[in-house]
């Protein structure tokens, strides 16, 4: 049995753990300086420290920048208490942590850190000066109130808090760390995005939001996304932002990253799903160079037309799928054809009245559902009810959504109607 396993299995159980924040602990600085030995790397000019710290030190120093959908600050997803508890119980029961936590000491705090290489000082300094590479060993010193921003490993870090709340002796548990020294918050965000997007993955809506924020300050990234045909993600997020601010129908219905749902809210669709649904809209030739505001105005007019045709579904949106994935995806696939209908009638694409006239056929949609009393046919707004009471909710997956689109298309005017040849 290993030393760490002996230590943890011998820990007494605490019956009343403290109720501190599971990600960060209240700092209790003593005014002392902490010295940690390990490997020092200069990687393309950036300083990185690799070593081990006592868990007590890690818990005291670490901070986590949670994304706030209201202020657009921070970048990490909300942690799962279940996952942190599981990590804590694993360490409590003798588990190891071979993978390092990834942390950063931010640029504004770098002057509070002493980095002392113990070999080849000339090569070390040259690598920093010319942006090249260097490997050596030494130590770093820092005050015990310095923030280490944890950008990968928040659930493992929360697990350390969980165990320390119960067992003070766990403070000696060695934790491997990889610490970048002097990155800006924007660079820290970029590292977080790359680690999570290329490795284990982060929730799509949050990843896209961070990508958009980075593209706003990095023109090269925006150009790269356009070259790869992925600029629709940024356009979609810009459209969502416009709708959240200006659309009475959508301002309270699109769920942003880390925005928690409650019974009293009107949230019906996640941001990432709404953005994906817009791809057919972006492919309309007339809209390929349209601004997010122009596209948002068209979408708002379109959905106002839908609301006028099926008003009951908007009075209680959670009990219908019209503003959920099935309805939004299918109707946005239909929108390009409806715009062509409007053009054929010399009507404006931003006129809700025009969409109301073109979408009257939605009242004629019908289909069968199975009840305790047998099979019955429902139509109109009942077609869009959530669960087994509705028909549209039964169309799941790509194939189901395509069938729903075809059904909708069949009751609406065709772009060629009224065409004079």
Secondary structure, DSSP 8 states (H G I E B T S, - for coil): --HHHHHHHT----SS-----SS-------S-EEEEEEEEEEETTEEEEEEEEEHHHHHHHEE--B-BTTTTB--B----HHHHHHHHHHHHTT----S-EEEEE-GGGGGGEEEEESS-HHHHHHHHHHT--EEEEEEEEEETT--EEEEE-HHHHHHHHHHHHH-GGGGG-EEEEEEEES--HHHHHHHHHHHIIIII---HHHHHHHHHHHHHH-HHHHHHHHHTT-HHHHHHHHHHHHHHHH-TTTTTTEE-TT----TT----EEHHHHHHHTHHHHTSGGGTT--HHHHHHHHHHHHHHHHHHSTHHHHSGGGBSTTSHHHHHHHHHHHHHHHHHHHHTT--TT-HHHHHHHTGGGGG-EEEEEETTEEEEEEGGGGGBSGGG-SGGG--HHHHHHHHHHHHHHTS--TTTT---
